[in-house]
Amino acid sequence: MVALFQTENWTNYLLALIPIFIAIDVIGVLPIFISLTEEIGTDERRRIVKQSIMTSFAVSLGFLAIGKFIFKVLGISIPDFKIAGGIILLIIATTDLLFPQKTSRLTSSTLGVVPLGMPLIVGPAVLTTILISVDLYSYLPTIFSLIVNLLLVWVVFLNSTHIIKMMGEGGAKAFGKVVSVLLAALAVMMIRKGIYEMISGG
């Protein structure tokens, strides 16, 4: 228990927050959430938000539980996954910057599961980031950071109407683009570290 209060451990908790926050990109997802739920009542919207957060958390924990086992079975190393994950993140960030797509309106009982919970909140970017975060900072800081970021998503989604009015839809989209640039930089960092670790380990 004492070890949890050591400075370096709390540093890991703080450091793990940042890449997961960037990968989730709650402000970037916000305009999509508004588009999907703008014709839905308040109570139903709250249910959808809860459903999306629970789905995101369950998928993330499931991936954390079996991700490394799958690596061992398939013979995939962490550097391999860093490079592959970095390439995926770079493609996602570049696509969002250069080829933004309009999100079609969907209204169903599973809206919080697909597409909100998966893949909008927790998609390849987040799954890649949390698995690498475990390798860098260990399980507890990663799970803590995931919970904090999902709670932030919960708060933002529940207050989405007010936030959009304050920022303006254009402001939210502009911020989303800035986050995409940061995500691209994170992707390059992952690829660089993966190549370095592959060379130094070989």
Secondary structure, 3 states (H helix, E strand, C coil): CHHHHCHHHHHHHHHHHHHHHHHHCHHHHHHHHHHHHCCCCHHHHHHHHHHHHHHHHHHHHHHHHHHHHHHHHHCCCHHHHHHHHHHHHHHHHHHHHHCCCCCCCCCCCCCHHHHHHHHHHCCHHHHHHHHHHHHHHCHHHHHHHHHHHHHHHHHHHHCHHHHHHHHCHHHHHHHHHHHHHHHHHHHHHHHHHHHHHHHHHC
